[in-house]
Amino acid sequence: MLDVLYEDKDVLVVVKPAGIESQTSRRLEPDMVSEIKNYLHRKAQEAKKLSTGLSPKASTVTVEPYVGVIHRLDKPVRGVMVYAKNQKAAAHLSRQVQDGKLEKIYQAVVCGKPVDNVGKYVDYLLKDGKTNTSRIVDKSAAGAKRAELEYQILEEKEQGDGAVRSLVEIHLHTGRHHQIRVQFAHAGHPLIGDRKYGTAACTSRQLMLCACRLEFTHPTTGEKMVFHL
């Protein structure tokens, strides 16, 4: 069942579960766009039933709901996402993404403890489409994109084996492919459960990364919208 945090005629704010693609999947697997379209279709059918007294099955014309993908989360990441319900709202929200005005805050559990309690990572990432991975390269490398984030350590705990794990809050300034995972792994603090960039000592069944807070300006009202888990 779709976990809806907010909905009006322009936007839909939902919680994406871990393990589901945030956009249309090319494979026969669940994805958020399909889930949202099914949800909107059911709502439209129920509204028609209430207004006409007819069974939803009586309608022979089906209008495909519009679902605009504004930003993305990796498949194993749970978190708050906003989708547009019309093209005008999609264009407005997409401009906010481009201008860095759509704020995304994450929390992650990482191996070890970064040296600084509050810090910043600035690197250049290069995506490899064949392996669906990214790596840090020199800024002069062809196709390299600047990746910047700020972090703050919220808590640290020592495990029974003496290993330290840290709960980190992360503010993304850019939205590169696998950015958080790559930058923390490069710094020597891979995310717990990250089998792609982590180490054998830090793997688990679940990637410990969550998009816990989302802020944007409503495309019609101009109101500041804030949602968190």
C-alpha positions as CSV (number, residue, x, y, z in Angstrom):
1,M,0.0,0.0,0.0
2,L,1.3,3.4,-1.0
3,D,2.5,5.5,2.0
4,V,1.2,9.0,1.2
5,L,2.4,11.9,3.4
6,Y,0.7,14.7,1.4
7,E,-1.4,15.1,-1.7
8,D,-3.1,17.9,-3.6
9,K,-3.9,18.6,-7.3
10,D,-0.2,19.4,-8.1
11,V,2.1,17.2,-6.0
12,L,2.2,13.9,-4.2
13,V,4.7,13.3,-1.4
14,V,5.3,9.6,-0.5
15,V,7.6,7.3,1.3
16,K,9.6,5.0,-1.0
17,P,10.3,1.7,0.5
18,A,13.7,0.1,0.2
19,G,13.9,-2.4,-2.6
20,I,11.7,-0.5,-5.1
21,E,12.8,1.6,-8.0
22,S,11.9,5.3,-7.8
23,Q,11.1,5.5,-11.5
24,T,9.7,3.2,-14.1
25,S,11.5,-0.1,-14.1
26,R,12.4,-1.8,-17.3
27,R,12.0,-5.2,-15.6
28,L,8.9,-6.8,-14.3
29,E,9.5,-5.5,-10.8
30,P,7.5,-3.1,-8.6
31,D,8.4,0.6,-9.1
32,M,7.1,3.8,-7.6
33,V,5.7,5.3,-10.8
34,S,3.5,2.3,-11.4
35,E,2.4,2.2,-7.8
36,I,1.4,5.9,-7.9
37,K,-0.4,5.5,-11.2
38,N,-2.4,2.6,-9.8
39,Y,-3.2,4.6,-6.7
40,L,-4.3,7.7,-8.7
41,H,-6.4,5.5,-11.0
42,R,-8.2,3.8,-8.1
43,K,-8.9,7.2,-6.6
44,A,-10.3,8.6,-9.8
45,Q,-12.5,5.5,-10.2
46,E,-13.8,5.7,-6.7
47,A,-14.5,9.5,-7.1
48,K,-16.5,8.7,-10.3
49,K,-18.4,6.0,-8.5
50,L,-19.4,8.4,-5.7
51,S,-20.4,11.2,-8.1
52,T,-22.4,9.0,-10.5
53,G,-23.5,6.1,-8.4
54,L,-22.1,3.8,-11.1
55,S,-19.6,0.9,-10.6
56,P,-16.0,1.9,-11.5
57,K,-16.1,-1.0,-14.0
58,A,-18.8,0.8,-15.9
59,S,-16.4,3.3,-17.4
60,T,-14.8,2.2,-20.7
61,V,-12.4,5.2,-21.0
62,T,-9.3,5.2,-18.9
63,V,-7.1,8.3,-18.7
64,E,-3.5,7.6,-17.8
65,P,-2.6,9.6,-14.7
66,Y,0.4,12.0,-15.1
67,V,3.3,11.2,-12.8
68,G,6.3,13.4,-13.1
69,V,9.6,12.1,-11.6
70,I,11.4,15.0,-10.0
71,H,14.3,13.3,-8.2
72,R,15.5,9.7,-7.6
73,L,16.6,7.4,-4.8
74,D,18.7,4.3,-5.3
75,K,16.6,1.1,-5.2
76,P,17.9,-0.1,-1.7
77,V,17.2,3.4,-0.1
78,R,14.1,4.2,1.8
79,G,12.9,7.8,1.9
80,V,10.7,10.8,1.3
81,M,10.0,11.7,-2.4
82,V,7.9,14.2,-4.2
83,Y,6.2,13.5,-7.6
84,A,4.4,16.0,-9.8
85,K,0.8,15.4,-10.9
86,N,0.9,17.7,-13.9
87,Q,3.5,19.1,-16.3
88,K,3.5,22.6,-14.9
89,A,4.2,21.4,-11.4
90,A,6.9,19.1,-12.8
91,A,8.7,21.9,-14.6
92,H,8.6,24.1,-11.5
93,L,9.9,21.4,-9.2
94,S,12.6,20.4,-11.7
95,R,13.9,24.0,-11.7
96,Q,14.2,23.8,-8.0
97,V,16.3,20.7,-8.3
98,Q,18.5,22.4,-10.9
99,D,18.9,25.5,-8.7
100,G,19.7,23.5,-5.6
101,K,16.5,24.7,-3.9
102,L,15.1,21.2,-3.3
103,E,16.7,20.2,0.0
104,K,17.4,16.6,0.8
105,I,18.6,15.4,4.2
106,Y,19.8,11.8,4.7
107,Q,20.8,9.7,7.6
108,A,23.3,6.8,7.3
109,V,25.1,4.4,9.5
110,V,28.8,4.1,8.5
111,C,31.8,2.0,9.5
112,G,34.1,3.8,11.9
113,K,34.0,7.4,12.8
114,P,35.0,10.3,10.5
115,V,37.8,12.5,12.0
116,D,35.6,15.6,12.1
117,N,32.2,15.6,13.9
118,V,31.1,18.2,11.3
119,G,32.6,18.1,7.8
120,K,32.3,18.3,4.1
121,Y,33.3,16.1,1.2
122,V,34.0,17.5,-2.2
123,D,35.0,15.1,-5.0
124,Y,34.6,14.5,-8.7
125,L,32.6,11.4,-9.7
126,L,32.5,9.4,-12.9
127,K,29.7,7.0,-13.6
128,D,30.2,3.7,-15.4
129,G,26.9,2.8,-17.0
130,K,28.0,-0.7,-17.8
131,T,28.6,-1.7,-14.2
132,N,26.1,0.8,-12.7
133,T,28.8,2.2,-10.4
134,S,30.6,5.5,-9.8
135,R,34.1,6.2,-8.8
136,I,36.1,9.3,-7.7
137,V,38.4,10.6,-10.4
138,D,40.5,13.7,-11.0
139,K,38.5,16.8,-11.9
140,S,40.1,16.9,-15.3
141,A,38.7,13.5,-16.3
142,A,36.3,13.5,-19.2
143,G,32.7,13.2,-17.9
144,A,33.7,13.9,-14.2
145,K,31.0,15.7,-12.2
146,R,31.5,17.7,-9.0
147,A,30.0,16.0,-5.9
148,E,29.5,17.9,-2.6
149,L,27.9,17.0,0.7
150,E,28.1,18.1,4.3
151,Y,27.7,15.7,7.2
152,Q,27.3,15.8,11.0
153,I,27.9,12.9,13.3
154,L,24.8,12.4,15.5
155,E,25.9,9.3,17.5
156,E,28.6,6.7,17.6
157,K,28.6,3.3,19.2
158,E,31.2,0.6,19.8
159,Q,30.1,-2.9,18.8
160,G,30.9,-6.1,20.8
161,D,33.8,-6.8,18.5
162,G,35.3,-3.4,19.1
163,A,34.2,-2.0,15.8
164,V,32.7,1.5,15.8
165,R,29.6,2.6,13.9
166,S,28.5,6.2,13.5
167,L,25.0,7.6,12.7
168,V,25.6,10.5,10.3
169,E,23.2,13.2,9.0
170,I,24.0,14.2,5.5
171,H,23.0,17.3,3.5
172,L,23.4,16.8,-0.2
173,H,24.5,19.8,-2.3
174,T,24.6,17.8,-5.5
175,G,22.7,14.7,-6.5
176,R,25.2,12.4,-8.3
177,H,24.9,8.7,-8.9
178,H,25.5,6.7,-5.7
179,Q,27.2,9.9,-4.3
180,I,26.8,9.3,-0.6
181,R,27.9,5.7,-0.8
182,V,30.9,6.5,-3.0
183,Q,32.2,9.5,-1.1
184,F,31.9,7.9,2.4
185,A,33.6,4.7,1.1
186,H,36.4,6.7,-0.5
187,A,36.9,8.4,2.9
188,G,37.3,5.0,4.6
189,H,33.8,4.9,6.1
190,P,31.6,2.8,3.9
191,L,27.9,2.6,4.7
192,I,26.7,-0.4,6.7
193,G,25.1,-2.9,4.2
194,D,26.7,-1.4,1.1
195,R,27.7,-4.5,-0.8
196,K,28.7,-2.5,-3.9
197,Y,31.2,-0.1,-2.3
198,G,31.6,-1.4,1.2
199,T,33.9,-4.1,2.7
200,A,33.2,-7.6,3.9
201,A,33.3,-6.5,7.5
202,C,30.6,-3.9,6.9
203,T,28.0,-5.8,4.9
204,S,24.5,-6.7,6.1
205,R,21.3,-7.4,4.4
206,Q,20.0,-3.8,4.5
207,L,21.7,-0.7,3.2
208,M,21.7,1.7,6.2
209,L,20.7,4.8,4.3
210,C,17.5,6.8,4.5
211,A,16.3,10.0,2.9
212,C,14.7,11.3,6.0
213,R,13.8,14.9,5.2
214,L,12.7,16.8,2.1
215,E,12.0,20.5,1.6
216,F,10.7,22.3,-1.4
217,T,8.6,25.2,-2.4
218,H,5.0,24.4,-3.5
219,P,4.9,24.9,-7.3
220,T,1.5,26.8,-7.1
221,T,1.1,28.3,-3.7
222,G,4.8,29.2,-3.1
223,E,4.5,27.7,0.4
224,K,7.5,26.1,1.9
225,M,6.8,22.4,2.3
226,V,8.8,20.2,4.8
227,F,8.4,16.5,5.2
228,H,10.4,14.1,7.4
229,L,10.4,10.5,8.6
